[in-house]
Amino acid sequence: MIAQNGKVSLEFDDRGGAGGEPLLLLMGLGVSRYWWPDGFITALIEGGYHVAVFDGRDAGGSTHFEDGPAANPLSALFKRKQPIYTAEDMTDDAVAVMDALGWPDAHLFGQSQGGLVAQRTALRHPQRVRTLTSCSAVPSDARGAAVLRYVRLPFLARIARARFPEGREGDIAAGMAMARAVSAGPIDEEEARTRVERELDAGLVSGVRDSRAMARQTGATWHGPPLSSLRLPTLVLHGSDDPMCRPSAGRRVAASVPGARYVELAGTGHDLPPATWPTVVREMRSLWNQ
């Protein structure tokens, strides 16, 4: 299915649970909606949610801005050139998908970069957001060098140095390497490969290899209000062993939002392994009556 935000087309899927609480999932940097684990979506539906997923701009099957300047995701934080789109545009994408679904408002769950976009969507469009869950994300207020206090630079450098052959097998190898790298422990190799391959089977470019698209996303400048102005039920999740983003990022998000609840997921990395799903769903549901 397709939603429109002006000239930007946004691919989305209704994953089921009609009649439940509307929940929009926002995926991380560069990768598509196919990276959400099926088991996690099932757990959300069984927890009472009606789940939809979408590809933000410059990801998956949505509009890519191929004429944008070349850069890498980290250097894009410091560039002085005018970004090709703004962070506000990215929040409007989420609202456009809600419009296409016929949802006047919804719960938001964002993972990593998706958590950042979810925070900003709640700030820019509070009337469209029932609750906010931000997972493994930096604070929306952090800009430029301020982001560096929250990310683990050796991890990013190691990922940037990795090289894989061209073609499908190289894309699969790159995706699997990323899935292993962000985890704090062994992963379900078969399940992870399924997520990597279905992105490719849909005819999409490998999100983990599209560094220019990632740079355009990270380079989108936020001009909106601070996190301290947010007045919505908010849950902040972060893995205690996140190899990419320090738990201090999640603690800062929670400390900035009045009344926010912070939950650190023990033994968890920059992903959501099955062992975390019952806790995540339970904590999300606890927001409903706030």
N, C-alpha and C positions, 0 to 999 in steps of 0.2 A: 504494500500500500504506500501511497505517496501523499505527503503533506507539503504545502507551499508556504514559504516565508519570503514574499516578494519573488525574486528570480531564483531563489534557492529551493531546490527540491530535496525533500527529506524522506528517506525510506524508513518505514516502521512496520512492526508486526504486532498484532493483538495476540498475546500468547495464552489467553483464556482466563477463566474465573469470573465470567460475566455475572453481575449481581453483587460482586464483592466490592471492597473498597478500592477505588481506582488508584493504581500505582504505576508511575512512569520510572523506568530504569535508565540511567545515563552512564554509558560505558567510558572507559579510560582513554588515555591519549592515543589517537591515531587508529585504534582498532574498532572493529564493527560490532554490531549487536549480536553477531554469531558467537562472540566470546563469552556470553553469559552461560554458565553451566545449566543444562536442562534440569538437573536435580534441584538447583537453587530456586529456579522459577516454579517448579512443582511444589517445593516447600512453601513458597510465598502464596501460591494459589490455595494450598491446603490450610494456610494460616488465615484465609479470608480475604485475600487480595484479588483484584482483577488486574492482570499484569500486561503492560505494553512496553516494548523496547524499540529504540530507534537509533539510526546513525546520524550523529551530528554532522554539520558541514565539515568537509575535508576528511570524512571517514566513510568506510563501507560503500554503500550504493548511493549516498547522498552527493550533492554537488561538491566537486573538487575545484579549487582555485589554482589550476595548473600554471597560470601565468604569474604567480607570486614569486618573490625573490627567493633564491636559494639560501639556505641557512640550516643550522641544526637546532634542535629544541632548546638547548641550554643557551646558546649565543643569542637566540631570538628574544630572550628576556631582556637583553641589554641594548638591542638595536635602537637607533634613533630615527630610522625611517618610519613614515606613516604606515601602520599595519594595513593589510588588505581588507580586514574587517575588524570589528571591535568585540570585546567580551559581551557587551550588551546584545549584539547580533546573535551570539551563541545562545543567550538565554531566551531570546525571542524564538529561536528554533524549537526549543522545548514547548513553548506555549503554542506554536503553530501545530505541533503534533497533538497536543491536547485538544485544540480546536477541531482537528480532523477526526479525532475520536469522539467528539461530542461531549467532552468532559469540561464542565465549567471550572472545576478545580481537581486537584489530585495530590496524593502523597508523592514525594520525590525521594528516590534513592540514587545516589551518585557514587561511583567507585573511582578513586584516584582523580584524574583530570575531570571525570564526570562528577565527582564530589564537589570540585571547585565550581563547575558550571551550575550544579544544583544549588549551592550556597548563593550564587549570584542571581539565579532565577528567583529564589525566595526573596531576595532583597529587592529586585526590580519589579517583581509581579507577586507581591505577598497575597493579594486577593485570589490568586490562582493556586495557591499551595496550602494544603491541609496540614501536612507535617513534612519535616526535612530530616533525612538521614544522610550524613556525609561520612564516607568511609575511605580511609587511607589517603586523605587529601590535605593539601596545604591550606592555610587561611586565605580567603578571598582578598584580604587586605594586603597580603604580601606581594611586593613588586620588586623586579630586578634583583639586586644583590640580596635583598631581604629573604628571597626564596632559598638562598644557599644555606641558610642556617638550618633548614628543615630537610634538605636532600642529602643523600650520601654520595659524594662526588666519586669515590673510587668505584662504586657500583656503576654509575653512569658512564665513567670512562671505560670500564671493562665492556659494557654493552656496546659502546660506540666503536670499540676496536674489533669487535667480532665480525668475521667475514664469512659469507656463505655463497655457494655457486648460484648463478642465475637459473631461472626456471622453477618449475613447480617443486621439485625435490629440495631445492635451496630454500624456497619459501616455507616449506614444511619444517625444514631443519631450523630455520630462524625462529619460527613460531614456537617450536618445541623448546628451543633454547631459552626463549623468553619465559615460557610457562614454568620451566624449572628454576630459572634465575629469581623470579619474584616470590617463589614459595620458600617457606622456612623449613620444609622437610620434603620427603618423597612425594611425588604426585602420582595420580592415576594416569599413566602414560596413554592408555587407550582412550580415556575420556578426553584428555587434553588434545590428542591428535584429531579426534572427531571435531572438536571446536575449530582447530586450525584448518582442517581440510574443508569444512563446510563453508568457510569464508571464501576459499579458493574455488570450490565447486559452484558457488553463486556467481562466479566470474569477476570477483573483486580482487583488487591488488592486495598484497600482503600488508596489512596495517602496520605491523611491527617493523617493516622495512622502508616505509614511506616517511623518511626523516623530514622531507620538505613540508609535507602535510602537517606533521607534528609541530614543526617550527612555526607554521602559520597559526596553529591553535595556541601554542604557548605565547606567541607574540601578540595575541589579541589583547589590547589594553582595556582595563576596567576603569570606568569613570564614576561608578555608582557609589552608594552609601556604604559606610563601614559595617562590619559584622555586628558591632555593638547596637546598631539600630534595629536588628532583627527581633521580631516579637512573635515568633511561631514556635510550636512544640518542636524541639530539635534534639536529635540523637547523633552523637559523634562516635564512630567506631574506628579503632586502629589496632593493627597487629603489634604485639609486643616485640616481635622479631622481624619487623618489616625491613628488608634489606635495601629498599629504595628511599623511603620517606620516614624520617624519624618520628617516633610516637609523640615527641614534643609538638609536632604540627597539629595532631589531633587534639592534644591538651590545650593548645592555644585557641583552636577553633571553639572548643567547648567553653573556655574561660571568657571568650569574647561575646558569646551569645547569652543574654540573660536567661537563666533557667535551663540551659542546655545540660543534657546528661552525657557523660563521657564513659565509654565502656572499652577497656583494653582487652583484646582477644589474646589470651595466653598462647604462646607457641605458634602464633600465626604471622605470616609474612605479608606481602603486598597483594594478597589474593584472599579468597573466601573458600577454604576447603570444607568438605561436607561436615566435619565435626563442629563447625561454627554455626551452621544453618539454624538449628533449634534456638540457640541463644539470640542470633540476629533477628529472627522472626518474632520471638517473644519480646525482645526489647523494642522493636518497631511497633508492635501492637500496644505496648504500654503508653505510647504517645497519643493513642486515639482519644482518650478521655481528658487530656490536659487542656 
